[in-house]
Amino acid sequence: MTPGARLQAVIDLLHAIHAGSAPADRATAAFFRYRRYIGAKDRREVLDRAYAVLRRRAALDWWIDKSGQAPQDRDRARLIASLALLDGWTPDRIAGSFDGGPYRPETLDDAERHIAKAVAGKAIETPEQPSDVRNEYPDWIAPYLERRFGARLEDEMRAAIGTASTDLRVNTLKATREEAIAALKREGVEAVPTQLSPVGLRVEGRPPLATMSVFKDGLIEVQDEGSQLIALLADARPGLRVADFCAGAGGKTLAMAAQMQNKGKIVACDVLEGRIERAAVRFIRAGVHNVERRALSSERDQWVKRHAGTFDRVLVDAPCTGTGTWRRNPDAKWKLKPSDLEELTEVQRNILDSAWRLVKPGGRLIYATCSLLAEENEAQVESFLAAHPDFRLVPIDSIWRDVIGTALPYSTVTPASEPGSMGGASAGRSMNPGSEAGMTDEKVADGGASMATLSLTPAQHGTDGFFAAVLERVKVPK
């Protein structure tokens, strides 16, 4: 492809991402699937440029607005501004690449020429910009993030602008971690063990894993280290009955099946029948044969009532804002609306209010999200425990040492909630057993520690943002 053709492909990709509701990674996969003529090197450059625009969208828009222009095509204008602000292109070089030639962008209009000249030689960040622009998050979500992170807000949001690592989970049904590392090396990929997950690997860059034998033979799965940890904390042992209540594409189902050594049974449930059916391909490749796929009409499907009290483990990886995945899908933050948070927290409550029925006495309900917001995490657990006295919180550290065995991933203590607010740290006996003031993590003076729930962030742990709480069903004394 010519340099100009690559730029046009970037514009087309940005249009495709912003045209629908699918996250950027899925929209990108579909875009290139229908353009197989784009080679690997060109694809990488197109992808890198498009994601650079997505990652710095707030700052680019700030500069465009400062220029006083109202461009007809905002994605074109953002690319033009990024070429000047991020790559140092001169206005003449930009104009030369937007020349209207075959497969190249149309010539710049007056507004676009003005933008190119206005931002030339400037830095992407300036002290004039407000914090939400410099740190790339919607202004409406600032109070929620401030309650969650306090003084750490800027560090966390800077990390969310960055590029996510490529993490792999070793399928222990087919290989050890050492065997997977050796298999990847034979195909030219260097992998190192992840620090927290005992079955995780991290590789540099974005190697074409789907074309490699190590992937096709089912030795590895692409899965963020944080997601691996959520599945491990379910403690799905061989012979148990497990329900993955919001299974989606089946990533955590696969991880739990490996934990169970294909012994026992997993029911992978989801209201999106197409996704759960497509997961069958992954199950076959991984050599998993203890999974039943179950499409549900809603969280209140009659199947739940018929199977009440029959499962040892029920994993609820709940639909959420996805604020913990902004490194992978930077467009998602701009599609998110204030009403979405309200609607999603209601959905989460409804799912929990149904899924708990599947748990038998002595069994566990594992609640997880890929959100950074306390409203979707600690607040939901507090609310659930208040309504269900037959459940208790199992401290994460009591599971971690036995099931995972690596060092505990301590994080900075969450700021305390405002009176009457569900944001910030959790309060009360439920979220920190044995303490009057609850918190996600607490380091204690004697060097020991108590970790009630798991809270991972990109800045502190190098993973996507994840939350998990393990709730055990117990008999309530009469």
KERO-987209 format. One line per field, with one value per residue (C-alpha): y, x negated, z negated; residue number from 0; residue in three letters. Coordinates in Angstrom, 2 decimals. Each point is the difference from the previous one (the first is absolute). Layout:
N
Y: [Y:...]
X: [X:...]
Z: [Z:...]
i: [NUM:...]
aa: [ALA:...]
***
This chain:
478
Y: [0.00:3.56:2.33:1.81:-3.25:-0.93:3.32:-0.61:-3.44:1.66:2.33:-2.92:-1.99:2.91:0.37:-3.72:0.16:3.03:-1.18:-2.88:-1.10:-2.74:0.71:1.07:-3.41:-1.78:2.77:-0.11:-3.78:0.26:2.88:-1.96:-3.23:1.63:1.57:-2.95:1.78:2.20:-1.61:-0.53:3.00:2.37:-1.39:0.74:3.60:0.58:-1.51:1.97:3.32:-0.64:-0.95:3.02:2.16:-1.93:0.20:3.79:0.90:2.50:1.96:-0.11:1.30:2.73:1.23:-0.23:2.05:2.50:0.52:1.40:-2.38:-2.37:-2.77:-1.99:-3.29:-0.14:-3.18:1.57:3.07:-2.10:-1.87:3.27:1.43:-3.19:0.06:3.50:-0.38:-3.59:-0.55:3.52:0.21:3.43:1.41:-0.44:-3.67:-0.60:1.75:-2.03:-3.26:1.21:0.53:-1.78:-2.58:-3.65:-1.63:3.12:2.54:2.83:3.34:2.12:2.47:3.50:-1.03:-2.93:2.16:2.50:-2.77:-1.37:3.47:0.82:-3.09:-0.26:0.05:-0.29:-2.67:-2.35:1.05:3.50:1.40:1.78:-3.31:-1.22:-3.27:-2.04:1.09:-0.61:-3.38:-1.03:-0.75:1.41:2.93:-1.45:-3.06:2.04:-0.05:-3.82:-0.39:2.56:-1.86:-3.25:1.15:3.31:1.28:-2.98:1.05:1.46:-2.98:-2.42:1.93:0.41:-3.77:-0.40:2.06:-2.47:-3.17:-3.25:-2.93:-3.22:-2.60:-3.72:-2.74:-3.37:-2.76:-2.43:-2.74:-0.10:1.56:1.32:3.62:-1.05:-2.07:2.92:2.36:-2.45:-0.44:3.76:0.39:-2.55:2.28:3.09:1.44:0.74:-0.41:0.58:-1.15:2.50:1.16:-0.73:-2.78:-3.37:-1.03:3.29:1.10:3.46:0.66:3.15:1.76:-1.58:-3.21:-1.74:-2.68:-1.25:-1.24:-1.99:-3.69:0.67:1.80:-2.27:-3.05:1.54:0.41:3.68:2.42:3.79:1.26:2.97:-0.98:1.61:-2.07:-3.14:0.87:0.41:-3.51:-1.45:1.58:-1.98:-2.97:-2.33:-3.36:-3.33:-1.60:3.19:1.39:3.51:2.59:2.79:2.20:2.73:-2.13:2.15:-1.27:-2.61:1.21:-0.61:-3.19:-1.37:1.01:-1.69:-3.15:-0.24:0.47:-2.87:-2.23:-0.71:-1.70:1.13:2.26:3.63:1.59:3.04:2.33:3.21:1.96:0.50:-3.42:0.74:0.77:-3.09:-2.19:1.47:-0.81:-3.66:0.40:1.12:-2.92:-2.52:1.56:-0.06:-3.63:0.92:-2.46:0.67:3.11:0.25:3.15:1.52:3.00:1.89:2.16:2.36:-0.16:-1.25:-2.95:-2.97:-2.09:1.88:-0.93:-3.64:-0.24:2.04:-1.08:-2.50:1.74:0.10:3.12:2.73:2.60:3.27:2.00:2.78:2.43:3.31:3.32:-1.62:2.86:-2.48:-0.83:3.51:-0.92:-2.59:1.91:3.71:0.88:-1.55:2.89:2.42:-2.26:-0.25:2.24:0.90:-1.91:-3.13:-0.21:0.19:-2.63:-2.35:0.09:-0.96:-2.88:-1.16:0.00:-1.97:-2.60:-0.48:-0.22:-2.97:-1.73:-0.51:-2.51:-2.48:-0.15:-2.90:0.33:0.00:1.10:3.30:2.91:1.89:3.51:1.71:2.99:1.68:3.36:2.45:1.57:-0.77:0.38:-3.17:-1.81:0.44:1.67:-2.94:-2.48:2.06:0.18:-3.72:-1.01:2.31:-1.73:-3.56:-0.87:-3.59:1.15:1.11:1.59:-2.34:2.12:-0.23:-0.60:-3.20:-1.38:1.55:-1.79:-3.43:0.36:2.45:-0.02:3.12:3.22:1.85:2.98:2.76:3.34:3.44:0.20:1.39:3.39:-0.16:0.48:3.23:-0.30:-1.56:-0.73:-3.42:1.21:-0.43:-2.70:-2.42:0.45:-2.39:-3.53:-1.59:1.39:-0.47:-2.80:0.75:3.72:2.98:1.96:-1.99:0.35:-1.98:-0.63:0.67:-0.43:-0.56:0.95:-3.47:-0.62:-2.20:1.13:-0.28:0.24:-0.14:0.48:0.13:3.31:0.13:3.07:0.63:2.47:-2.16:-3.52:0.21:-1.78:1.21:1.40:-2.81:-0.48:-3.26:-1.04:-3.58:-0.61:-3.29:-1.25:-1.06:-1.17:2.82:-0.94:0.05]
X: [0.00:-1.12:-0.34:3.16:1.92:-0.93:1.38:3.28:0.18:-0.46:2.93:2.14:-0.88:0.88:3.32:0.67:-0.81:2.22:2.87:1.14:0.26:-2.66:-3.21:-3.06:-1.71:3.02:0.64:-3.66:0.04:3.05:-1.57:-3.13:1.90:1.63:-3.27:-2.35:-1.94:-1.57:-3.31:-1.33:-2.37:2.63:2.59:-2.26:-0.58:3.71:0.88:-2.64:1.07:3.69:-0.56:-2.26:2.97:2.36:-2.38:-0.44:3.47:0.75:-3.22:0.40:3.57:-1.18:-2.52:2.53:2.51:-2.72:-0.68:3.51:0.93:2.98:-1.21:2.56:-1.80:-1.22:-2.04:-1.90:-0.66:-1.23:-2.41:-1.27:-0.53:-1.72:-2.43:-1.06:0.18:-1.22:-2.21:-1.28:1.19:-0.01:3.16:-1.60:-0.77:3.55:1.44:-2.27:1.41:3.61:-0.20:3.12:-1.97:1.07:0.75:-1.30:1.91:1.87:-1.80:0.21:2.86:-0.43:0.87:-2.42:-2.82:0.62:-0.11:-3.29:-1.59:1.49:-1.41:-3.32:-2.95:2.20:-0.20:2.93:0.25:-0.01:0.63:3.05:1.81:2.23:-0.88:2.62:-1.50:-3.63:0.86:2.57:3.27:3.54:0.57:3.26:-1.75:-2.58:1.88:0.26:-3.69:-1.04:1.95:-1.62:-3.61:-0.40:-3.56:-0.81:2.48:-2.53:-2.36:2.86:1.34:-3.47:-0.39:3.40:-1.26:-2.83:-0.12:1.12:-2.38:0.62:0.71:0.50:1.40:-1.68:2.57:-1.17:2.14:-2.58:-3.25:-2.00:-1.11:-3.54:1.23:2.09:-2.97:-2.11:2.75:0.34:-3.77:-0.05:2.41:-2.11:1.88:-1.74:2.28:-0.60:2.07:2.49:-0.63:3.42:1.61:-1.78:1.33:-0.65:-2.53:-0.75:-1.38:-1.34:1.99:2.84:-1.26:2.42:0.90:3.10:-2.16:-2.37:0.11:-0.35:3.36:1.71:-0.96:1.59:-3.10:0.76:2.91:-0.19:1.23:-0.99:-1.83:2.71:2.70:-2.04:-0.10:3.78:0.47:-2.59:1.71:3.13:-2.01:1.80:-1.32:0.29:3.40:1.91:3.10:-0.70:2.20:-1.61:3.09:-1.16:-2.39:-0.14:-2.72:-1.08:-3.44:0.55:1.96:-3.11:-2.23:2.26:0.26:-3.80:0.07:2.48:-2.15:3.14:1.56:3.40:2.32:0.14:3.17:-0.90:3.01:0.69:2.97:-1.85:0.48:-2.24:-3.03:0.33:0.45:-3.09:-1.97:0.34:-2.90:-2.26:1.09:-0.84:-3.41:-0.84:1.02:2.74:2.88:1.67:1.91:3.71:1.12:3.26:1.71:2.21:3.00:-0.94:-1.58:3.41:0.11:1.93:-3.16:-1.33:3.02:-0.19:-3.68:0.13:-2.46:-1.88:-3.31:-3.24:-1.23:1.87:-2.10:1.75:-2.31:2.57:0.63:-1.59:-1.33:-3.29:-1.99:-2.76:-0.49:-0.59:-3.56:1.41:3.10:-0.74:3.10:2.25:-0.47:1.53:2.97:0.79:2.81:1.03:3.24:-2.01:-1.46:3.45:1.38:-2.95:0.06:3.68:-0.85:-2.75:2.42:2.56:-2.57:-1.27:3.55:0.59:-3.38:-0.38:2.87:-2.24:-2.49:0.37:-0.80:-3.76:-0.35:-1.38:1.20:-2.84:0.92:-2.35:-0.14:-2.56:0.97:-2.01:3.09:1.05:3.66:-0.32:-2.29:-0.11:3.42:1.63:-1.58:1.06:3.55:0.13:-1.34:2.46:2.88:-1.35:-1.06:-0.61:-3.12:-3.33:-3.03:-2.99:-3.18:-1.96:-3.30:1.34:0.66:-2.99:-2.73:1.53:1.23:-2.41:-3.07:-1.71:-0.54:3.19:0.64:0.39:1.31:0.31:2.90:3.16:1.15:2.86:3.59:1.82:2.91:2.93:-2.06:-0.66:-3.21:-3.53:-0.96:2.43:1.19:1.25:-0.67:0.87:-2.88:-2.77:0.76:-1.14:-0.37:2.26:-1.24:-0.01:-2.35:-1.03:-3.54:-1.61:-3.67:-0.49:-2.87:-1.36:-0.68:3.06:2.93:3.72:1.47:3.78:0.57:-2.23:-0.53:-2.46:-0.94:-2.28:-2.17:-0.59:0.01:-0.58:3.30:3.36:2.17:1.85:2.00:0.99:1.76:0.57:3.24:0.71:3.50:0.38:2.85:1.44:0.49:3.67]
Z: [0.00:0.62:-3.01:1.12:0.36:-3.56:-1.22:1.84:-1.61:-3.42:0.74:1.17:-3.13:-2.29:1.81:-0.48:-3.72:-0.62:2.20:-2.21:-3.60:0.19:-1.96:1.95:-0.06:1.52:2.52:1.01:0.45:2.26:1.96:0.88:0.57:3.03:1.18:0.18:2.73:-2.70:-0.90:-3.51:0.02:1.40:-2.40:-2.96:1.10:0.63:-3.37:-1.89:1.54:-0.61:-3.63:-0.52:1.02:-2.29:-2.97:0.29:1.21:-2.78:0.57:3.79:-0.28:-2.38:2.57:2.84:-1.99:-0.93:3.71:0.33:2.80:0.26:2.32:1.99:-0.68:-3.58:0.51:2.92:-2.12:-2.92:2.27:1.45:-3.49:-1.17:2.92:-1.08:-3.78:-0.44:3.06:0.66:3.61:1.60:1.62:3.43:-0.63:-1.19:3.04:2.26:-1.37:0.26:3.75:1.26:1.98:0.47:-3.39:-1.75:-2.11:1.68:0.05:-3.12:-0.16:-1.44:-3.56:0.07:1.39:-2.78:-2.64:1.39:-0.19:-3.43:-1.72:1.84:-2.39:-3.10:-2.73:-0.49:-3.68:-1.47:-3.49:1.42:0.40:-2.85:-1.73:1.87:3.33:-0.97:-1.51:2.60:-1.77:0.29:-2.36:-1.36:-1.42:-1.95:-3.37:0.12:0.82:-2.63:-2.69:1.09:0.37:-1.83:0.48:2.24:2.68:2.43:-0.30:0.69:2.97:1.50:-0.13:1.68:2.97:0.56:2.06:-1.61:-0.09:1.92:-2.66:0.57:-2.20:0.25:0.51:-2.66:1.56:2.79:-1.22:-2.92:-0.04:0.88:2.95:1.28:-0.27:2.03:2.62:0.42:0.31:2.82:1.85:-0.65:-2.97:-3.30:-3.02:-3.70:-2.99:-1.42:-3.55:-1.50:2.01:-0.30:3.43:1.79:2.60:1.38:3.48:1.61:2.69:1.93:1.63:2.40:-2.54:1.81:2.88:-2.25:-0.82:-3.72:0.16:2.51:-2.07:-3.09:-2.16:-0.67:-0.15:0.19:-3.38:-2.15:-3.17:-2.13:1.69:-0.68:-3.70:-0.18:1.40:-2.38:-3.02:0.81:-1.31:2.41:-1.14:1.83:-0.47:-0.91:1.69:1.27:1.70:2.03:-0.07:2.44:2.05:3.13:2.32:-2.55:-1.09:-3.71:0.75:1.71:-2.89:-2.55:2.12:-0.09:-3.79:-0.21:2.23:2.05:-3.04:-1.26:1.96:1.10:1.35:2.11:0.03:1.86:1.34:3.29:1.58:2.98:-2.17:-2.14:3.08:1.67:-3.14:0.94:2.46:-2.85:-2.20:2.73:0.69:-3.71:-0.43:-2.47:-0.25:-3.36:1.10:0.75:1.86:-1.21:1.62:-2.46:0.90:-2.86:-3.44:-1.21:2.40:-1.40:0.28:-3.04:-2.11:1.06:-0.99:-3.20:-2.67:2.18:0.82:-1.96:1.81:1.86:1.80:0.85:2.29:0.20:2.87:-0.99:1.25:1.01:-1.51:-0.80:3.70:1.35:1.04:2.43:1.08:-0.40:2.03:-2.66:-2.44:2.51:0.74:-3.71:-1.30:-3.56:0.49:0.90:-3.51:-1.56:2.38:-0.42:-3.80:0.18:2.37:-2.39:-2.94:1.99:1.07:-3.54:-1.31:2.29:0.23:-3.76:0.11:1.84:-2.89:-2.40:-3.73:-0.34:3.63:1.24:2.09:1.69:1.09:2.46:2.34:2.23:-1.51:-2.08:-1.60:-3.57:0.99:2.07:-2.40:-3.78:-0.09:1.77:-2.42:-3.02:1.28:0.73:-3.43:-1.73:1.81:-0.36:-3.56:1.10:1.91:-1.45:1.60:0.33:-0.22:3.24:-1.79:-1.55:3.50:1.76:-1.93:0.56:3.57:1.64:-2.23:1.38:-1.96:-0.91:2.32:-2.58:1.16:-1.52:-2.47:1.56:-1.39:-2.48:1.13:-0.55:-2.44:1.77:3.09:1.50:1.64:-1.30:-2.50:-1.47:-3.56:-2.63:-1.11:3.33:2.04:-2.55:-2.41:-3.54:0.57:-0.61:3.02:3.19:2.93:3.04:-1.28:-3.34:-0.85:-3.69:-2.26:-0.67:3.68:0.48:2.08:0.57:3.48:-0.02:3.74:3.07:1.76:2.92:2.04:2.99:-1.92:-3.07:1.41:3.77:0.69:1.18:-2.77:-1.78:-3.17:-1.69:-3.18:-1.17:-1.95:-1.72:-0.78:-3.62:-2.23:-2.08:-3.66:-1.07]
i: [0:1:2:3:4:5:6:7:8:9:10:11:12:13:14:15:16:17:18:19:20:21:22:23:24:25:26:27:28:29:30:31:32:33:34:35:36:37:38:39:40:41:42:43:44:45:46:47:48:49:50:51:52:53:54:55:56:57:58:59:60:61:62:63:64:65:66:67:68:69:70:71:72:73:74:75:76:77:78:79:80:81:82:83:84:85:86:87:88:89:90:91:92:93:94:95:96:97:98:99:100:101:102:103:104:105:106:107:108:109:110:111:112:113:114:115:116:117:118:119:120:121:122:123:124:125:126:127:128:129:130:131:132:133:134:135:136:137:138:139:140:141:142:143:144:145:146:147:148:149:150:151:152:153:154:155:156:157:158:159:160:161:162:163:164:165:166:167:168:169:170:171:172:173:174:175:176:177:178:179:180:181:182:183:184:185:186:187:188:189:190:191:192:193:194:195:196:197:198:199:200:201:202:203:204:205:206:207:208:209:210:211:212:213:214:215:216:217:218:219:220:221:222:223:224:225:226:227:228:229:230:231:232:233:234:235:236:237:238:239:240:241:242:243:244:245:246:247:248:249:250:251:252:253:254:255:256:257:258:259:260:261:262:263:264:265:266:267:268:269:270:271:272:273:274:275:276:277:278:279:280:281:282:283:284:285:286:287:288:289:290:291:292:293:294:295:296:297:298:299:300:301:302:303:304:305:306:307:308:309:310:311:312:313:314:315:316:317:318:319:320:321:322:323:324:325:326:327:328:329:330:331:332:333:334:335:336:337:338:339:340:341:342:343:344:345:346:347:348:349:350:351:352:353:354:355:356:357:358:359:360:361:362:363:364:365:366:367:368:369:370:371:372:373:374:375:376:377:378:379:380:381:382:383:384:385:386:387:388:389:390:391:392:393:394:395:396:397:398:399:400:401:402:403:404:405:406:407:408:409:410:411:412:413:414:415:416:417:418:419:420:421:422:423:424:425:426:427:428:429:430:431:432:433:434:435:436:437:438:439:440:441:442:443:444:445:446:447:448:449:450:451:452:453:454:455:456:457:458:459:460:461:462:463:464:465:466:467:468:469:470:471:472:473:474:475:476:477]
aa: [MET:THR:PRO:GLY:ALA:ARG:LEU:GLN:ALA:VAL:ILE:ASP:LEU:LEU:HIS:ALA:ILE:HIS:ALA:GLY:SER:ALA:PRO:ALA:ASP:ARG:ALA:THR:ALA:ALA:PHE:PHE:ARG:TYR:ARG:ARG:TYR:ILE:GLY:ALA:LYS:ASP:ARG:ARG:GLU:VAL:LEU:ASP:ARG:ALA:TYR:ALA:VAL:LEU:ARG:ARG:ARG:ALA:ALA:LEU:ASP:TRP:TRP:ILE:ASP:LYS:SER:GLY:GLN:ALA:PRO:GLN:ASP:ARG:ASP:ARG:ALA:ARG:LEU:ILE:ALA:SER:LEU:ALA:LEU:LEU:ASP:GLY:TRP:THR:PRO:ASP:ARG:ILE:ALA:GLY:SER:PHE:ASP:GLY:GLY:PRO:TYR:ARG:PRO:GLU:THR:LEU:ASP:ASP:ALA:GLU:ARG:HIS:ILE:ALA:LYS:ALA:VAL:ALA:GLY:LYS:ALA:ILE:GLU:THR:PRO:GLU:GLN:PRO:SER:ASP:VAL:ARG:ASN:GLU:TYR:PRO:ASP:TRP:ILE:ALA:PRO:TYR:LEU:GLU:ARG:ARG:PHE:GLY:ALA:ARG:LEU:GLU:ASP:GLU:MET:ARG:ALA:ALA:ILE:GLY:THR:ALA:SER:THR:ASP:LEU:ARG:VAL:ASN:THR:LEU:LYS:ALA:THR:ARG:GLU:GLU:ALA:ILE:ALA:ALA:LEU:LYS:ARG:GLU:GLY:VAL:GLU:ALA:VAL:PRO:THR:GLN:LEU:SER:PRO:VAL:GLY:LEU:ARG:VAL:GLU:GLY:ARG:PRO:PRO:LEU:ALA:THR:MET:SER:VAL:PHE:LYS:ASP:GLY:LEU:ILE:GLU:VAL:GLN:ASP:GLU:GLY:SER:GLN:LEU:ILE:ALA:LEU:LEU:ALA:ASP:ALA:ARG:PRO:GLY:LEU:ARG:VAL:ALA:ASP:PHE:CYS:ALA:GLY:ALA:GLY:GLY:LYS:THR:LEU:ALA:MET:ALA:ALA:GLN:MET:GLN:ASN:LYS:GLY:LYS:ILE:VAL:ALA:CYS:ASP:VAL:LEU:GLU:GLY:ARG:ILE:GLU:ARG:ALA:ALA:VAL:ARG:PHE:ILE:ARG:ALA:GLY:VAL:HIS:ASN:VAL:GLU:ARG:ARG:ALA:LEU:SER:SER:GLU:ARG:ASP:GLN:TRP:VAL:LYS:ARG:HIS:ALA:GLY:THR:PHE:ASP:ARG:VAL:LEU:VAL:ASP:ALA:PRO:CYS:THR:GLY:THR:GLY:THR:TRP:ARG:ARG:ASN:PRO:ASP:ALA:LYS:TRP:LYS:LEU:LYS:PRO:SER:ASP:LEU:GLU:GLU:LEU:THR:GLU:VAL:GLN:ARG:ASN:ILE:LEU:ASP:SER:ALA:TRP:ARG:LEU:VAL:LYS:PRO:GLY:GLY:ARG:LEU:ILE:TYR:ALA:THR:CYS:SER:LEU:LEU:ALA:GLU:GLU:ASN:GLU:ALA:GLN:VAL:GLU:SER:PHE:LEU:ALA:ALA:HIS:PRO:ASP:PHE:ARG:LEU:VAL:PRO:ILE:ASP:SER:ILE:TRP:ARG:ASP:VAL:ILE:GLY:THR:ALA:LEU:PRO:TYR:SER:THR:VAL:THR:PRO:ALA:SER:GLU:PRO:GLY:SER:MET:GLY:GLY:ALA:SER:ALA:GLY:ARG:SER:MET:ASN:PRO:GLY:SER:GLU:ALA:GLY:MET:THR:ASP:GLU:LYS:VAL:ALA:ASP:GLY:GLY:ALA:SER:MET:ALA:THR:LEU:SER:LEU:THR:PRO:ALA:GLN:HIS:GLY:THR:ASP:GLY:PHE:PHE:ALA:ALA:VAL:LEU:GLU:ARG:VAL:LYS:VAL:PRO:LYS]
***
